[in-house]
Amino acid sequence: MANKPITTNENDADSEFERLASAVRRKVLASITRQKKLVANLHSDLVKHGDPEQWKRFGDLLLANAGNAVRKDDSVFVTDYFDEAAPSIEIEGEANKSLSEIAESYFRQYAKARNGQRIINERIAKTETAIKAAEDILHQIDAAIEIRDTEFLPSLVE
């Protein structure tokens, strides 16, 4: 049996399929890239918030040491009652503020970090789920390209 010559219509259909396949893949890959960047930025935000428990601990220690804290410039030296050895630790605090004001600022930082941590972790989980879904779609696209499924790819174009 002789090879059948490829007609212009078949060439046009092949070109259109290749163009569509390329466009759909690019769109999904771009979405994955954006979402991965978002996850990285969210992790960075978590680091910026700091450890909420540390902020609470500093606030508690400042209040517990109100009578025996030693101030030097923008530092407050307190006894760490949460540590069995009860060492003296340094906590930053503006020299022009009272210990209770400094403690209050740490408690605000604690609340902000705790709430931020919860919200950011929820966003990370949601975004990672979206990345997984997009990667699954990418595998489906690759499978459709391999078998030249002319119905699946157009269904992905919005």
DSSP file with accessible surface (Angstrom, degrees, kcal/mol):
  #  RESIDUE AA STRUCTURE BP1 BP2  ACC     N-H-->O    O-->H-N    N-H-->O    O-->H-N    TCO  KAPPA ALPHA  PHI   PSI    X-CA   Y-CA   Z-CA
    1    1 A M              0   0  238      0, 0.0     2,-0.1     0, 0.0     3,-0.1   0.000 360.0 360.0 360.0 130.4    0.0    0.0    0.0
    2    2 A A        -     0   0   91      1,-0.1     2,-0.2     0, 0.0     0, 0.0  -0.438 360.0 -97.3 -80.1 150.9    1.4    3.4   -1.0
    3    3 A N        -     0   0  161     -2,-0.1    -1,-0.1     1,-0.1     3,-0.0  -0.500  38.7-123.4 -67.9 135.2    1.7    6.3    1.4
    4    4 A K        -     0   0  156     -2,-0.2    -1,-0.1     1,-0.1     2,-0.0  -0.629  28.4-112.6 -79.5 132.4   -1.1    8.7    1.0
    5    5 A P        -     0   0  105      0, 0.0     2,-0.4     0, 0.0    -1,-0.1  -0.375  30.6-113.8 -66.0 144.6    0.0   12.2    0.3
    6    6 A I        -     0   0  105      4,-0.0     2,-0.1     1,-0.0    -3,-0.0  -0.679  32.5-143.3 -81.6 129.0   -0.7   14.8    3.0
    7    7 A T     >  -     0   0   71     -2,-0.4     4,-2.2     1,-0.1     5,-0.2  -0.419  23.0-108.4 -88.5 167.1   -3.2   17.3    2.0
    8    8 A T  H  > S+     0   0   99      1,-0.2     4,-2.8     2,-0.2     5,-0.2   0.886 119.8  55.3 -61.1 -39.3   -3.3   21.0    2.9
    9    9 A N  H  > S+     0   0  128      2,-0.2     4,-2.4     1,-0.2    -1,-0.2   0.891 108.0  48.2 -62.7 -39.4   -6.2   20.5    5.2
   10   10 A E  H  > S+     0   0   70      2,-0.2     4,-2.6     1,-0.2    -1,-0.2   0.903 112.0  49.6 -67.8 -39.4   -4.3   17.8    7.1
   11   11 A N  H  X S+     0   0   78     -4,-2.2     4,-2.6     2,-0.2    -2,-0.2   0.915 112.0  48.4 -62.8 -44.0   -1.3   20.1    7.3
   12   12 A D  H  X S+     0   0   93     -4,-2.8     4,-2.6     2,-0.2    -2,-0.2   0.910 112.1  48.9 -62.9 -42.2   -3.5   22.9    8.6
   13   13 A A  H  X S+     0   0   60     -4,-2.4     4,-2.5     2,-0.2    -2,-0.2   0.914 112.3  48.4 -65.3 -42.0   -5.1   20.6   11.2
   14   14 A D  H  X S+     0   0   71     -4,-2.6     4,-2.6     2,-0.2    -2,-0.2   0.925 112.8  48.1 -63.1 -44.2   -1.7   19.4   12.3
   15   15 A S  H  X S+     0   0   77     -4,-2.6     4,-2.5     1,-0.2    -2,-0.2   0.908 112.3  48.8 -63.4 -42.7   -0.4   22.9   12.6
   16   16 A E  H  X S+     0   0   94     -4,-2.6     4,-2.7     2,-0.2     5,-0.2   0.910 111.3  50.1 -64.3 -41.7   -3.5   24.0   14.5
   17   17 A F  H  X S+     0   0   15     -4,-2.5     4,-3.0     2,-0.2    -2,-0.2   0.938 112.2  47.4 -61.8 -45.8   -3.2   21.0   16.9
   18   18 A E  H  X S+     0   0   95     -4,-2.6     4,-2.4     2,-0.2    -2,-0.2   0.902 113.0  48.8 -63.4 -41.9    0.5   21.8   17.6
   19   19 A R  H  X S+     0   0  135     -4,-2.5     4,-2.5     2,-0.2    -2,-0.2   0.938 114.3  45.4 -62.6 -46.5   -0.3   25.5   18.1
   20   20 A L  H  X S+     0   0   21     -4,-2.7     4,-2.7     2,-0.2     5,-0.3   0.928 112.7  50.6 -64.2 -44.6   -3.1   24.7   20.5
   21   21 A A  H  X S+     0   0    3     -4,-3.0     4,-2.3    -5,-0.2     5,-0.2   0.926 112.4  47.0 -60.1 -44.7   -1.0   22.1   22.4
   22   22 A S  H  X S+     0   0   53     -4,-2.4     4,-2.5    -5,-0.2    -1,-0.2   0.920 113.0  48.6 -64.1 -43.7    1.8   24.5   22.8
   23   23 A A  H  X S+     0   0   29     -4,-2.5     4,-2.3     2,-0.2    -2,-0.2   0.920 112.5  47.5 -64.4 -43.5   -0.5   27.3   24.0
   24   24 A V  H  X S+     0   0    8     -4,-2.7     4,-2.3     2,-0.2     5,-0.2   0.930 112.9  48.6 -66.0 -43.5   -2.3   25.1   26.5
   25   25 A R  H  X S+     0   0   76     -4,-2.3     4,-2.9    -5,-0.3     5,-0.2   0.926 111.7  49.8 -61.3 -45.9    1.0   23.7   27.9
   26   26 A R  H  X S+     0   0  152     -4,-2.5     4,-2.6    -5,-0.2    -1,-0.2   0.913 110.1  51.1 -58.9 -43.7    2.5   27.2   28.3
   27   27 A K  H  X S+     0   0  103     -4,-2.3     4,-1.9     2,-0.2    -2,-0.2   0.932 113.7  42.9 -62.0 -45.4   -0.6   28.4   30.1
   28   28 A V  H  X S+     0   0   20     -4,-2.3     4,-2.4     2,-0.2    -2,-0.2   0.922 114.3  50.5 -69.5 -41.9   -0.5   25.6   32.6
   29   29 A L  H  X S+     0   0   66     -4,-2.9     4,-2.5     1,-0.2    -2,-0.2   0.899 109.8  51.1 -62.6 -39.5    3.2   25.8   33.1
   30   30 A A  H  X S+     0   0   42     -4,-2.6     4,-2.5    -5,-0.2    -1,-0.2   0.903 109.6  50.7 -63.9 -40.1    2.9   29.6   33.7
   31   31 A S  H  X S+     0   0   25     -4,-1.9     4,-2.5     2,-0.2    -2,-0.2   0.926 110.5  48.6 -63.1 -43.9    0.2   28.9   36.3
   32   32 A I  H  X S+     0   0   10     -4,-2.4     4,-2.6     1,-0.2     5,-0.2   0.931 111.4  50.3 -62.1 -43.9    2.4   26.4   38.1
   33   33 A T  H  X S+     0   0   97     -4,-2.5     4,-2.1     1,-0.2    -2,-0.2   0.926 111.3  48.2 -61.5 -45.8    5.4   28.8   38.1
   34   34 A R  H  X S+     0   0  157     -4,-2.5     4,-2.2     1,-0.2    -1,-0.2   0.916 112.9  48.2 -60.4 -44.2    3.3   31.6   39.5
   35   35 A Q  H  X S+     0   0   41     -4,-2.5     4,-2.3     1,-0.2    -2,-0.2   0.885 110.1  51.0 -68.6 -36.2    1.9   29.4   42.2
   36   36 A K  H  X S+     0   0  109     -4,-2.6     4,-2.2     2,-0.2    -1,-0.2   0.889 109.9  50.8 -66.7 -37.1    5.3   28.0   43.2
   37   37 A K  H  X S+     0   0  141     -4,-2.1     4,-2.5    -5,-0.2    -2,-0.2   0.908 108.5  52.5 -65.2 -40.4    6.5   31.6   43.5
   38   38 A L  H  X S+     0   0   55     -4,-2.2     4,-2.7     2,-0.2    -2,-0.2   0.925 107.9  50.7 -60.3 -44.8    3.6   32.4   45.7
   39   39 A V  H  X S+     0   0   15     -4,-2.3     4,-2.5     2,-0.2    -1,-0.2   0.927 110.4  49.7 -60.1 -43.3    4.4   29.5   48.0
   40   40 A A  H  X S+     0   0   61     -4,-2.2     4,-2.1     1,-0.2    -1,-0.2   0.923 111.9  48.1 -62.2 -42.6    8.0   30.7   48.2
   41   41 A N  H  X S+     0   0   83     -4,-2.5     4,-2.2     1,-0.2    -1,-0.2   0.883 110.2  52.1 -65.0 -38.2    6.8   34.2   49.1
   42   42 A L  H  X S+     0   0    2     -4,-2.7     4,-2.1     2,-0.2    -2,-0.2   0.906 108.2  50.5 -65.8 -40.4    4.4   32.8   51.7
   43   43 A H  H  X S+     0   0   86     -4,-2.5     4,-1.9     1,-0.2    -1,-0.2   0.908 109.4  52.1 -62.3 -39.1    7.2   30.8   53.3
   44   44 A S  H  X S+     0   0   53     -4,-2.1     4,-2.2     1,-0.2    -2,-0.2   0.903 107.0  52.9 -62.6 -40.8    9.3   34.1   53.4
   45   45 A D  H  X S+     0   0   61     -4,-2.2     4,-1.8     1,-0.2    -1,-0.2   0.880 105.4  54.8 -62.6 -38.5    6.4   35.8   55.1
   46   46 A L  H  X S+     0   0   36     -4,-2.1     4,-1.1     1,-0.2    -1,-0.2   0.924 108.4  48.4 -59.6 -43.9    6.3   33.1   57.8
   47   47 A V  H >< S+     0   0  118     -4,-1.9     3,-0.6     1,-0.2    -2,-0.2   0.913 108.6  54.0 -63.6 -41.6    9.9   33.7   58.5
   48   48 A K  H 3< S+     0   0  158     -4,-2.2    -1,-0.2     1,-0.2    -2,-0.2   0.845 103.9  55.7 -62.8 -34.7    9.4   37.5   58.7
   49   49 A H  H 3< S-     0   0   48     -4,-1.8    -1,-0.2    -5,-0.1    -2,-0.2   0.794  99.6-155.0 -67.8 -28.1    6.6   37.0   61.3
   50   50 A G    <<  -     0   0   22     -4,-1.1    -1,-0.1    -3,-0.6    -2,-0.1  -0.156  38.0 -36.5  79.3-176.9    9.0   35.1   63.5
   51   51 A D    >>  -     0   0   83      1,-0.2     4,-1.7    -4,-0.1     3,-0.6  -0.706  48.8-155.9 -84.8 113.2    8.1   32.6   66.2
   52   52 A P  H 3> S+     0   0    4      0, 0.0     4,-2.2     0, 0.0     5,-0.2   0.882  93.2  56.5 -59.4 -35.5    4.9   33.6   67.9
   53   53 A E  H 3> S+     0   0  113      1,-0.2     4,-2.5     2,-0.2     5,-0.1   0.858 104.0  53.4 -66.4 -32.4    5.8   31.6   71.0
   54   54 A Q  H <> S+     0   0   77     -3,-0.6     4,-2.6     2,-0.2    -1,-0.2   0.923 108.3  49.5 -66.4 -42.0    9.0   33.5   71.3
   55   55 A W  H  X S+     0   0   39     -4,-1.7     4,-2.1     2,-0.2    -2,-0.2   0.917 112.9  47.1 -63.9 -41.0    7.2   36.9   71.2
   56   56 A K  H  X S+     0   0   67     -4,-2.2     4,-2.9     2,-0.2     5,-0.2   0.921 110.9  52.1 -65.1 -43.1    4.7   35.6   73.9
   57   57 A R  H  X S+     0   0   88     -4,-2.5     4,-2.9     1,-0.2     5,-0.2   0.921 108.7  50.2 -60.4 -44.0    7.6   34.4   76.0
   58   58 A F  H  X S+     0   0   28     -4,-2.6     4,-2.4     2,-0.2    -1,-0.2   0.925 111.8  48.2 -60.5 -44.9    9.4   37.7   75.9
   59   59 A G  H  X S+     0   0    0     -4,-2.1     4,-2.0     2,-0.2    -2,-0.2   0.934 113.1  47.5 -60.8 -46.0    6.2   39.5   76.9
   60   60 A D  H  X S+     0   0   45     -4,-2.9     4,-2.7     1,-0.2    -2,-0.2   0.911 112.3  49.6 -61.9 -43.0    5.6   37.1   79.8
   61   61 A L  H  X S+     0   0    1     -4,-2.9     4,-1.8    -5,-0.2    -1,-0.2   0.885 107.8  53.5 -66.4 -38.1    9.2   37.4   81.0
   62   62 A L  H  < S+     0   0    0     -4,-2.4    -1,-0.2    -5,-0.2    -2,-0.2   0.926 113.5  42.8 -62.4 -42.5    9.1   41.2   80.9
   63   63 A L  H >< S+     0   0   86     -4,-2.0     3,-1.3     1,-0.2    -2,-0.2   0.900 113.7  51.2 -69.9 -39.6    6.0   41.3   83.1
   64   64 A A  H 3< S+     0   0   63     -4,-2.7     3,-0.3     1,-0.3    -1,-0.2   0.782 114.6  44.4 -68.8 -25.0    7.4   38.5   85.4
   65   65 A N  T >X S+     0   0    0     -4,-1.8     4,-1.8    -5,-0.2     3,-1.0   0.134  74.0 122.4-104.1  20.1   10.6   40.5   85.8
   66   66 A A  T <4 S+     0   0   64     -3,-1.3    -1,-0.2     1,-0.3    -2,-0.1   0.830  79.4  42.3 -54.1 -33.7    9.1   43.9   86.3
   67   67 A G  T 34 S+     0   0   85     -3,-0.3    -1,-0.3    -4,-0.2    -2,-0.1   0.680 125.5  29.8 -89.2 -18.1   10.8   44.3   89.7
   68   68 A N  T <4 S+     0   0   77     -3,-1.0    -2,-0.2    -4,-0.1    -1,-0.2   0.318  82.0 126.8-127.3  10.9   14.2   43.0   88.9
   69   69 A A     <  -     0   0   25     -4,-1.8     2,-0.5    -7,-0.1     9,-0.2  -0.391  48.1-143.8 -69.3 144.8   14.8   43.7   85.2
   70   70 A V  E     -A   77   0A  89      7,-2.4     7,-3.6    -2,-0.1     2,-0.4  -0.962  12.2-153.7-113.5 128.2   18.0   45.6   84.3
   71   71 A R  E     +A   76   0A  90     -2,-0.5     2,-0.3     5,-0.2     5,-0.2  -0.825  17.9 172.6-105.1 139.7   17.9   48.1   81.5
   72   72 A K  E >   -A   75   0A 136      3,-2.6     3,-1.7    -2,-0.4     2,-0.0  -0.894  64.0 -58.6-144.7 109.3   20.8   49.1   79.4
   73   73 A D  T 3  S-     0   0  129     -2,-0.3    -1,-0.1     1,-0.3     0, 0.0  -0.322 122.7 -11.9  54.3-122.6   20.1   51.4   76.4
   74   74 A D  T 3  S+     0   0   93     20,-0.1    19,-2.4    -3,-0.1     2,-0.4  -0.015 122.4  88.8 -97.5  30.9   17.6   49.5   74.2
   75   75 A S  E <   -AB  72  92A  20     -3,-1.7    -3,-2.6    17,-0.2     2,-0.4  -0.955  55.9-160.3-128.2 147.6   18.0   46.2   76.0
   76   76 A V  E     -AB  71  91A   0     15,-2.7    15,-2.9    -2,-0.4     2,-0.6  -0.997  10.9-151.7-125.3 127.0   16.3   44.7   79.0
   77   77 A F  E     +AB  70  90A  62     -7,-3.6    -7,-2.4    -2,-0.4     2,-0.3  -0.882  26.1 167.8-102.3 123.1   18.0   41.9   80.9
   78   78 A V  E     - B   0  89A   2     11,-2.5    11,-3.1    -2,-0.6     2,-0.5  -0.886  40.1-103.1-131.2 161.9   15.6   39.5   82.6
   79   79 A T  E     - B   0  88A  39     -2,-0.3     2,-1.3     9,-0.2     9,-0.2  -0.747  32.3-133.4 -85.2 128.9   15.7   36.1   84.3
   80   80 A D    >   +     0   0   10      7,-3.2     3,-1.3    -2,-0.5     6,-0.3  -0.687  26.9 178.0 -86.0  93.6   14.3   33.4   82.1
   81   81 A Y  T 3  S+     0   0  126     -2,-1.3    -1,-0.2     1,-0.3     5,-0.0   0.630  75.0  67.5 -71.8 -12.8   12.0   31.6   84.4
   82   82 A F  T 3  S+     0   0  120     -3,-0.1     2,-0.4   -25,-0.1    -1,-0.3   0.621  90.4  73.7 -81.7 -13.5   10.9   29.2   81.6
   83   83 A D  S X  S-     0   0   70     -3,-1.3     3,-1.7     4,-0.1    -3,-0.0  -0.864  82.2-135.5-102.0 134.0   14.4   27.7   81.5
   84   84 A E  T 3  S+     0   0  204     -2,-0.4    -1,-0.1     1,-0.3    -3,-0.0   0.843 108.0  52.2 -56.8 -35.3   15.4   25.3   84.4
   85   85 A A  T 3  S-     0   0   82     -3,-0.0    -1,-0.3     1,-0.0    -4,-0.1   0.628  99.4-143.4 -76.8 -12.8   18.8   27.0   84.7
   86   86 A A    <   -     0   0   44     -3,-1.7    -5,-0.1    -6,-0.3    -2,-0.1   0.910  29.2-175.8  48.9  55.5   17.0   30.4   85.0
   87   87 A P        -     0   0   47      0, 0.0    -7,-3.2     0, 0.0     2,-0.5  -0.280  30.7-105.3 -74.3 165.1   19.7   32.3   83.0
   88   88 A S  E     -B   79   0A  81     -9,-0.2     2,-0.3   -11,-0.1    -9,-0.2  -0.778  43.5-171.3 -87.9 130.7   19.7   36.0   82.4
   89   89 A I  E     -B   78   0A  40    -11,-3.1   -11,-2.5    -2,-0.5     2,-0.5  -0.889  20.4-122.3-123.6 159.0   18.6   36.8   78.8
   90   90 A E  E     -B   77   0A 111     -2,-0.3     2,-0.4   -13,-0.2   -13,-0.2  -0.845  24.0-174.0-102.3 131.9   18.6   40.0   76.8
   91   91 A I  E     -B   76   0A   1    -15,-2.9   -15,-2.7    -2,-0.5     2,-0.2  -0.989  26.6-120.0-124.5 132.6   15.3   41.3   75.3
   92   92 A E  E     +B   75   0A 147     -2,-0.4     2,-0.3   -17,-0.2   -17,-0.2  -0.472  44.0 154.4 -70.4 140.8   15.2   44.2   72.9
   93   93 A G        -     0   0    9    -19,-2.4    -2,-0.1    -2,-0.2     6,-0.1  -0.853  48.1 -99.8-168.4 131.3   13.1   47.1   74.1
   94   94 A E    >   -     0   0   97     -2,-0.3     3,-1.7     1,-0.1   -20,-0.1  -0.275  28.1-133.9 -57.5 135.3   13.1   50.8   73.4
   95   95 A A  T 3  S+     0   0   55      1,-0.3    -1,-0.1   -23,-0.0   -21,-0.1   0.786 102.8  57.2 -62.7 -28.9   14.7   52.8   76.3
   96   96 A N  T 3  S+     0   0  132      2,-0.1     2,-0.3   -22,-0.0    -1,-0.3   0.423  95.5  81.3 -87.3   5.6   12.0   55.4   76.3
   97   97 A K  S <  S-     0   0   64     -3,-1.7     2,-0.0     1,-0.0    -4,-0.0  -0.830  80.2-116.5-111.3 151.2    9.2   52.8   76.9
   98   98 A S     >  -     0   0   50     -2,-0.3     4,-2.4     1,-0.1     5,-0.2  -0.324  31.9-107.9 -75.6 163.9    8.1   51.2   80.1
   99   99 A L  H  > S+     0   0   28      1,-0.2     4,-2.9     2,-0.2     5,-0.2   0.888 121.5  52.5 -60.1 -38.4    8.5   47.4   80.6
  100  100 A S  H  > S+     0   0   74      2,-0.2     4,-2.5     1,-0.2    -1,-0.2   0.882 108.9  49.7 -68.1 -34.3    4.7   47.0   80.4
  101  101 A E  H  > S+     0   0  102      2,-0.2     4,-2.0     1,-0.2    -2,-0.2   0.913 112.5  47.2 -67.9 -40.9    4.7   48.9   77.1
  102  102 A I  H  X S+     0   0    2     -4,-2.4     4,-1.9     2,-0.2    -2,-0.2   0.932 112.5  49.8 -64.8 -44.3    7.5   46.8   75.7
  103  103 A A  H  X S+     0   0    0     -4,-2.9     4,-2.5     1,-0.2    -2,-0.2   0.924 109.0  52.7 -59.3 -43.7    5.7   43.6   76.9
  104  104 A E  H  X S+     0   0   98     -4,-2.5     4,-2.4     1,-0.2    -1,-0.2   0.893 106.3  52.7 -61.1 -39.1    2.5   44.8   75.2
  105  105 A S  H  X S+     0   0   33     -4,-2.0     4,-2.2     1,-0.2    -1,-0.2   0.893 109.5  49.3 -65.7 -35.9    4.3   45.3   71.9
  106  106 A Y  H  X S+     0   0   20     -4,-1.9     4,-2.6     2,-0.2    -2,-0.2   0.892 109.5  51.7 -68.8 -36.9    5.6   41.7   72.1
  107  107 A F  H  X S+     0   0   44     -4,-2.5     4,-2.5     2,-0.2    -2,-0.2   0.896 110.3  48.8 -66.8 -36.3    2.1   40.5   72.8
  108  108 A R  H  X S+     0   0  137     -4,-2.4     4,-2.6     2,-0.2    -2,-0.2   0.923 111.8  49.0 -65.3 -42.3    0.8   42.3   69.8
  109  109 A Q  H  X S+     0   0   78     -4,-2.2     4,-2.7     2,-0.2    -2,-0.2   0.894 110.2  52.7 -63.4 -38.8    3.7   40.8   67.7
  110  110 A Y  H  X S+     0   0   40     -4,-2.6     4,-3.0     2,-0.2     5,-0.2   0.949 110.8  45.8 -60.2 -49.6    2.7   37.4   69.2
  111  111 A A  H  X S+     0   0   31     -4,-2.5     4,-2.7     1,-0.2     5,-0.3   0.922 114.3  48.3 -62.8 -42.7   -0.9   37.8   68.1
  112  112 A K  H  X S+     0   0  139     -4,-2.6     4,-2.8     1,-0.2     5,-0.2   0.928 114.8  44.9 -64.2 -43.9    0.0   39.0   64.6
  113  113 A A  H  X S+     0   0    1     -4,-2.7     4,-2.7    -5,-0.2    -2,-0.2   0.912 114.2  49.3 -67.3 -42.1    2.5   36.2   64.1
  114  114 A R  H  X S+     0   0  101     -4,-3.0     4,-1.9    -5,-0.2    -2,-0.2   0.952 116.8  40.6 -62.8 -48.9    0.1   33.6   65.4
  115  115 A N  H  X S+     0   0   62     -4,-2.7     4,-2.4    -5,-0.2     5,-0.2   0.911 116.4  50.1 -66.8 -42.0   -2.8   34.8   63.2
  116  116 A G  H  X S+     0   0   11     -4,-2.8     4,-3.2    -5,-0.3     5,-0.3   0.910 108.1  53.7 -62.3 -40.7   -0.5   35.3   60.3
  117  117 A Q  H  X S+     0   0   77     -4,-2.7     4,-2.5    -5,-0.2     5,-0.2   0.924 110.0  47.3 -61.0 -43.9    1.0   31.8   60.7
  118  118 A R  H  X S+     0   0  128     -4,-1.9     4,-2.0     2,-0.2    -2,-0.2   0.956 116.4  42.8 -62.9 -49.1   -2.5   30.3   60.6
  119  119 A I  H  X S+     0   0   77     -4,-2.4     4,-2.3     1,-0.2    -2,-0.2   0.922 115.5  48.6 -65.9 -44.3   -3.6   32.2   57.5
  120  120 A I  H  X S+     0   0   12     -4,-3.2     4,-2.8     1,-0.2    -1,-0.2   0.921 110.2  51.4 -64.6 -42.5   -0.3   31.8   55.7
  121  121 A N  H  X S+     0   0   78     -4,-2.5     4,-2.4    -5,-0.3    -1,-0.2   0.890 109.6  50.7 -62.4 -37.4   -0.3   28.0   56.3
  122  122 A E  H  X S+     0   0  110     -4,-2.0     4,-2.4    -5,-0.2    -1,-0.2   0.922 111.8  47.6 -63.5 -43.5   -3.9   27.8   55.0
  123  123 A R  H  X S+     0   0  121     -4,-2.3     4,-2.7     2,-0.2    -2,-0.2   0.887 110.8  51.5 -65.5 -38.8   -2.8   29.7   51.8
  124  124 A I  H  X S+     0   0    9     -4,-2.8     4,-2.9     2,-0.2     5,-0.2   0.944 111.3  47.2 -62.1 -47.2    0.2   27.5   51.4
  125  125 A A  H  X S+     0   0   51     -4,-2.4     4,-2.0     1,-0.2    -2,-0.2   0.925 113.9  47.5 -61.2 -44.3   -1.9   24.3   51.7
  126  126 A K  H  X S+     0   0  162     -4,-2.4     4,-2.0     1,-0.2    -1,-0.2   0.916 114.1  46.8 -63.6 -42.6   -4.5   25.7   49.2
  127  127 A T  H  X S+     0   0   15     -4,-2.7     4,-2.5     2,-0.2    -2,-0.2   0.896 110.0  52.4 -69.0 -39.4   -1.8   26.8   46.7
  128  128 A E  H  X S+     0   0   97     -4,-2.9     4,-2.3     2,-0.2    -1,-0.2   0.880 108.7  51.4 -65.0 -34.2    0.1   23.4   46.9
  129  129 A T  H  X S+     0   0  100     -4,-2.0     4,-2.4    -5,-0.2    -2,-0.2   0.917 110.1  49.3 -65.1 -41.6   -3.2   21.7   46.2
  130  130 A A  H  X S+     0   0   39     -4,-2.0     4,-2.6     2,-0.2    -2,-0.2   0.885 109.4  52.0 -64.8 -38.1   -3.7   23.9   43.2
  131  131 A I  H  X S+     0   0   15     -4,-2.5     4,-2.7     2,-0.2    -2,-0.2   0.937 109.5  49.2 -62.9 -45.6   -0.1   23.2   42.0
  132  132 A K  H  X S+     0   0  112     -4,-2.3     4,-2.3     1,-0.2    -2,-0.2   0.918 111.7  49.0 -60.2 -44.3   -0.8   19.4   42.3
  133  133 A A  H  X S+     0   0   50     -4,-2.4     4,-2.3     2,-0.2    -1,-0.2   0.916 111.9  48.6 -62.4 -42.3   -4.0   19.8   40.3
  134  134 A A  H  X S+     0   0   11     -4,-2.6     4,-2.4     1,-0.2    -2,-0.2   0.892 110.2  51.3 -65.9 -38.4   -2.2   21.9   37.6
  135  135 A E  H  X S+     0   0   61     -4,-2.7     4,-2.1     2,-0.2    -1,-0.2   0.887 108.9  51.6 -65.9 -36.6    0.6   19.3   37.4
  136  136 A D  H  X S+     0   0   63     -4,-2.3     4,-2.0     2,-0.2    -2,-0.2   0.916 110.1  48.8 -63.6 -42.3   -2.1   16.6   36.9
  137  137 A I  H  X S+     0   0   61     -4,-2.3     4,-2.8     1,-0.2    -2,-0.2   0.907 107.4  55.7 -63.5 -39.4   -3.6   18.6   34.1
  138  138 A L  H  X S+     0   0   21     -4,-2.4     4,-2.6     1,-0.2    -1,-0.2   0.914 107.1  49.3 -60.5 -40.9   -0.2   19.0   32.6
  139  139 A H  H  X S+     0   0  124     -4,-2.1     4,-2.3     1,-0.2    -1,-0.2   0.898 111.0  50.1 -64.2 -39.2    0.2   15.2   32.6
  140  140 A Q  H  X S+     0   0   98     -4,-2.0     4,-2.6     2,-0.2    -2,-0.2   0.890 109.9  51.0 -65.6 -39.0   -3.2   14.9   30.9
  141  141 A I  H  X S+     0   0    0     -4,-2.8     4,-2.7     2,-0.2    -2,-0.2   0.938 110.0  49.1 -62.7 -46.5   -2.2   17.5   28.3
  142  142 A D  H  X S+     0   0   55     -4,-2.6     4,-2.3     1,-0.2    -2,-0.2   0.906 112.1  48.7 -61.2 -39.9    1.0   15.5   27.5
  143  143 A A  H  X S+     0   0   54     -4,-2.3     4,-2.1     2,-0.2    -1,-0.2   0.910 111.4  50.0 -65.8 -40.5   -1.0   12.3   27.2
  144  144 A A  H  <>S+     0   0    5     -4,-2.6     5,-2.7     1,-0.2     4,-0.5   0.885 110.7  49.7 -65.8 -37.3   -3.5   14.1   24.9
  145  145 A I  H ><5S+     0   0   39     -4,-2.7     3,-0.8     3,-0.2    -1,-0.2   0.926 108.5  53.4 -65.9 -42.4   -0.6   15.4   22.8
  146  146 A E  H 3<5S+     0   0  166     -4,-2.3    -2,-0.2     1,-0.3    -1,-0.2   0.894 118.2  34.4 -61.9 -40.3    0.9   12.0   22.5
  147  147 A I  T 3<5S-     0   0  126     -4,-2.1    -1,-0.3    -5,-0.1    -2,-0.2   0.386 109.8-122.8 -95.3   3.6   -2.3   10.4   21.3
  148  148 A R  T < 5 -     0   0   94     -3,-0.8     2,-0.9    -4,-0.5    -3,-0.2   0.904  36.2-172.7  56.2  48.5   -3.3   13.5   19.3
  149  149 A D     >< -     0   0   54     -5,-2.7     4,-1.0     1,-0.2    -1,-0.2  -0.604   8.0-171.9 -74.1 105.2   -6.6   13.9   21.1
  150  150 A T  T  4 S+     0   0   97     -2,-0.9    -1,-0.2     1,-0.2    -2,-0.1   0.514  78.9  51.4 -82.0  -3.3   -8.2   16.7   19.2
  151  151 A E  T  > S+     0   0  158      2,-0.1     4,-0.9     3,-0.1    -1,-0.2   0.779 102.5  54.5-100.5 -34.1  -11.1   17.0   21.7
  152  152 A F  H >> S+     0   0   49      2,-0.2     4,-0.6     1,-0.2     3,-0.6   0.944 104.0  52.1 -68.8 -49.1   -9.4   17.3   25.0
  153  153 A L  H >X S+     0   0    0     -4,-1.0     3,-1.8     1,-0.2     4,-0.5   0.920 106.3  52.0 -59.5 -46.1   -7.1   20.2   24.3
  154  154 A P  H >4 S+     0   0   62      0, 0.0     3,-1.1     0, 0.0    -1,-0.2   0.840 101.0  64.2 -61.5 -24.8   -9.8   22.6   23.0
  155  155 A S  H << S+     0   0   81     -4,-0.9    -2,-0.2    -3,-0.6    -3,-0.1   0.720  98.5  55.7 -70.3 -15.8  -11.8   21.8   26.2
  156  156 A L  H << S+     0   0   42     -3,-1.8     2,-0.5    -4,-0.6    -1,-0.2   0.581  85.4  95.0 -90.8 -11.0   -9.0   23.5   28.2
  157  157 A V    <<        0   0   79     -3,-1.1  -133,-0.0    -4,-0.5  -137,-0.0  -0.697 360.0 360.0 -84.9 127.2   -9.1   26.8   26.3
  158  158 A E              0   0  206     -2,-0.5    -2,-0.1     0, 0.0    -3,-0.0  -0.726 360.0 360.0-100.5 360.0  -11.2   29.4   28.1
